[in-house]
């Protein structure tokens, strides 16, 4: 039996708006108690007046998203992509993200390497390559391209009800957490208008039906009200991005219990750095269209009662902006709601109520920062010297 006590810190439990007094006592990787007297432990961590939080959860993060150019990415050998992805996972864990959901990429091999301790990584929920129609957001080819684009590190082009059924079943055979589909145009894809819904109702329905039978769910990349409604009307559970959401569609999302996973930081980062990184002009134009709308979408979702999670969706070298994702969402939501989104709401989204909370019985994935996070939220995106990351009761940094 291993034990850890974290003393002299306030606690954000992932749910409540008020910080509570510690200490936090951990036994064999799970939280045994919060508050009360300090208990003897093998190791004692002094929080020095800072805050103990649940380990952060990024519900939209791509281990294999190592390049902003989709066609270049899909053309690389998977062995290289996986090795580069492993470095991205380790960096994310060091920032305090102890759980990631990867909605476009990952596979059973990467998951096995993580499970066997071959690489440091957050808890990793992979969905496999996202499903896209021909000419959809996941189709990496340009209008004048005759290359196959058939590799499927992050996206796979699959058309038709029966091929989709087979693709979904095969993902679950391999151990996928859920299924991702593209139901609207996107920023970095070259041939699809951003607002137009993608896939037919019948195609979406077969994907959601197969996922439902496995006790799982479907996430959809969707920007416009038309695409969002097309998704939720056909059984989709989580809407990724949703930047062009309107009030009527937000109400429809709330009625179905759908989650919104905004990825606000990626648009800000592409606006600032896209030109220097060689983003195509059409992609930069589409990014401008959704940049400011994303903040308004979060406000509309909140007003309608939609549960709002947290994601980043940072591709290529933009991955170093992950903590800035917290900054942007704090600017929109305030610190409490932003932190709740990145902890307990995301834990509910992935159906892991033993994560995202500092409560008795929960997994001891924790982040300790050296300030009162409600008074000084900037500590969340400060340097590594301001944080200590704990995974399964083990202090990592």
N, C-alpha and C positions, 0 to 999 in steps of 0.2 A: 504494500500500500504506500503510495506517494502522496504527500500533502504539501500545499502551498497556501500561505496567507498573505493577502495584500492589505497593508495597513496604512493609516493616515491619508485616506483618500475619500472623496465623495464618489457616489455611484449613480450613473445614468443607467437605469435598468432596461432601456430599450422601449419602454411603454409609457412611463409617467413623465410629466413635464417638470416635476420637481426632483432635484438631486437628493439622494438619501445618504445617510452615513454608512460607512463600511464598519468593520473590515469585510473582505470577501475571502471565504475559506473554501479551498478546493481539495477534493479527495479523489484520487485516481481519475483525473481528467474531467470531473464533473463538479459543479458548484454545490457545496454541501450546506453553506449558510451565507447569508448576507446580513450584516449588522450583528449586534451583540458583542460580547467580550472577545478579545483576541484569543485564538486557540493555538496551542502548540502546533508547529509544523516543521517539516524537513527544511523548508526554505521560506523565508519571509522577505517580501518585496515592499519597500517603503515607497508609497506613492507621493510623498512629500507635498501633501496638500493638493495634488492634482485630481484627475477624474478617471475612474474606472468605467469603461464602456464595453458593450458587447463588441466582439470582433466585427468589423464592417463586412457587408455583403454587397458585392457588385453584381447586379442581376443581368448585366449586358456587357460582357467583356470577352474579347476574342483572343485566345491563346495563339491561334494560328494566323491572326490578322497582322502579319509582319510587314505588309506593304500597302500603301494607299492605292496602288494600281492593281485592280482586281485580276486582270489577265496575267500580269507579271507574277502575281502571287500564285495563281493556279498553275502556272508553268514551272514552278520550282519543285525539285524533288521533295517528297514528303519527309524523308529523313532530315533534310536541312530545315524544313518548316518546323518540325517537331523539336529539334534542338534549339532553334531560335525561340520557339514558343515556350520551352522550359525556362529560358532566361526571363521571359515576360512574367511567367507565373511566379518565379522566385522574387522578382522585384515587386510584384503586387502584394505578396505576403509580407514583405518587409515594410510596406506602407501601412499595414494594419488591416488589409482585406483578407480575412481568414476563410471566406467562402466566395466562390465565383460561380455564376451560371454562364455558360458559354453557348449562346444561341446560334452560332454559325461556325462550327468547327469542333475540334476535338475528336477523339475516337477511343476505342477500347484499349489500344496500345498505350496511349498517353495515360489513360486512367489507371492501367495496370502499373506503369512505372511509378506513378504517384502513390498508389496503394502499397507498393513494395518499398517505398522510401528511397527510390533511386534519385529523385529530384525533390527539392523543397518546393512546396506548392500549397496554396489554399485548398480547402475542400473543393473539389472540382466536379461540377454537374455539367456534363457535356450533352449537347443535343445533336451533334454530328452536322454534316453539311446541310445548310438551309435549302429548302425546296423552292425552286423558281420555275415559272413558265418560260418558254422560249421568248426572248426579247424582254424578259422581266428584270427586276432589280438584280437578281443573281446571275444573269447572263452577262459574262464579262466581255463579250465581243462588241466591237464598235460596228457602225453601220456598213463600213467598207471592209470588214474582216471576214475571211473565209476559213480561219483556223477553227479547229474543233471546239476548243474550250471545254473539253470533256472531263478533265481532272476535277475532283470534287473535294478539295481540302476544306473550303469554307462554304461553297454553294454548289448545288447540283441542279441542272436543268432537267425537269421531269414534267411531261405533259400527259394528261389523260387520267381517267379515274383508276383503271387497273394498274398502270405503272406507278401511280402514286400510292395505291394500296400496298403494292410490293415494297416500295421504298420505305414506307412507314414501318411495316412489319420487320424489315431487315434492320432498321435502326434500333427497334426495341429488342430484337434478337441479340444485338451487339451490346446492349446495356445503356442506351440513351435515356436520359432523364425525362425528356419531353421532345416535342417536334416543333421545328421553326419553318414557317412558310413566308414567302414574300407576296403581299397582297396590294402593294402599290409601288410606284416608281421610287427611286432613291437618289441620293446626292451623287455618289461616286459612279453609278452606272451611267452608260453613255447614250442609250437609245430609248429610254422610257420616260415619258412625261411623269412628273412627280405625283400628280393628283389622281391619275386614272386607276381604278381598281384592277387588280390582276387576279388570275385564276377565275374559273367559273364557280358558281354556287355549288354545283355537283362535285367539283374537284376539292373544294374546301371541305365539304361535308364528309367526303370519304376519309380525309385526313383526320378530322376531329372525331369521327366515329371510331376509327381504329385506335386513336389515342385514348378515347374514353373507355374502350373495352380493356385496355391495359391499365386502367386506373391512373392515367396520365392526362396531359393537356397539350394544347397547341398555343404557341406564341406567334404573333404575326407582325412583321414589319409593315407598318401602315402609317401614312402621313395625313391623308385628307379625310374629311368627314365621310365621303362616299366610300373610301376604302375601309375605314374603321367600321362603318355600319355593315358593309359587305362581310367583314370578318366576324363580328360578334353575332350577326344574324345567323351565321352558319356554324356557330359553336366555338369560336376562338375565345380563349380565356385571358390572355395577356396581350396588350397592344404595346408594341415597341415604338418609341419615338412619339408619334401622335401629334406632331407639331402644329398641324393645321386644324386641330379639333375645334368644333364650335359647341355652343351651349346645348343645343338639341341633341347632338351626338353624345356629349358628356352625360346627359340624363339617361340616354339609352344604355351607355356603358354601365352606369350605376345600377340600372334595373336588372342587368344580366349578371352583375357581380364581377365584371371584367376589371382587371388591374391595368393601370397605365404605368409604363416604365419609361420615363423621360431620360434622354441622354444629352442634356443641355450642353455639357462641356465640349462635346465633339464639334459642334457648329462654331462655338467661339474659337476653339483652337484652330479649326480649318480657316476661319476668317483671318486670324492673325498670321498663320504660318503656311497656309495652303499654297500661296504663290511661290514662296521660297522652296517648297517641297515638290513643285512641278505638277500640282493638280491641274487637270484639264479645265479649260475655260468654261465648258458646259457644266462641269461639276461645281465650280466656284459660283456660277450664276444661280444654280439650284440651291446651293448652301445659303446664299443671301436671302432667298425666298423664305426659308424656314427658320432662319437664325432667331429673329425677335419673336416670331410666332410661338416658338417653343415655350417661352416663359408664360405667355398668355394662356397656353394650353394647360399648364399646370394649375393656374388660377381657376380656369373654368372647371377642370376636373375636381379640384377641391370643393368648389362651390356646389357641384352636383352630388358630392358624396362618393366620388370614385376613390378607391384606395390607390395611392400614388407611391410607387417604389422608387428605386434609384439605380441608374446604370450610366456607363461612360461611353462605350462603343468607340474607343480610340484605336485607330489603325496605324500601323507603321511606327515611325518615330514619335508620333503624338502620344504614345503610351505614358510618357512622363508627365502628362497633364492629369493623371487619374485623381490625385488629391484635389486638384482644382475643380473637379466635379462636385466635391462637397462645397467648395466656396460658391460656385454658381448656384447650386440648389439652396444654400443658405440665403443668398441674396434674394431669391424668389420666395422662399417658404419660411424663413426664420430658422434659427438653429434647432429648435425642438422638432419641428416637423421634418426637417431635412435629415436629422439623425434618426428619427423614428423610421423614415423611409429606408434608410441604409441599414437598418437593423431588424426590428421586429416585423415591419411590413414586408420586407423582402423575405424574411424567414417564413412568413405565412404564404407568400407567393410560391415559394419552392416546397411548401408543405413540410417544413422542418421547424416545428415550434420549440424544439430543444436548442435551436440556434437563435442568434439575434436578441438574446435576453440575458440579463444578469439576475437570474432567479434560481432558487434551489432546484436541483435536478437537471438543469441545463448543462450542455457541453461548455467546458471552460475555455472557449475561444474568446479572448479578451484583448482590449487595447487600453493601455494606461498612458494618458497624456499629462504633461506637467503644468496644467492650469485648470481653473474652473471653466469648463467648456461652455457653459451658458453665458458667462461674463466675457470670455475671451475665445470665441469660436475659431479665430485664426490659428490657434494651436493645432487644429485638425489638419491644416495643410502646411504646417511648418515643417522644418527639416527633421531628419531621423533622430537627431539628438533629443527631440522633444517627445518621443514615443517609445513605449515598450510593448512588444507584441507577444502574446501568449496564445499558444495553440494546443488544445487538448490538455491544458494544465502545465505545459512545458514553456518556460521562458525562452523565446527565440532571440530577442535583441534587447 
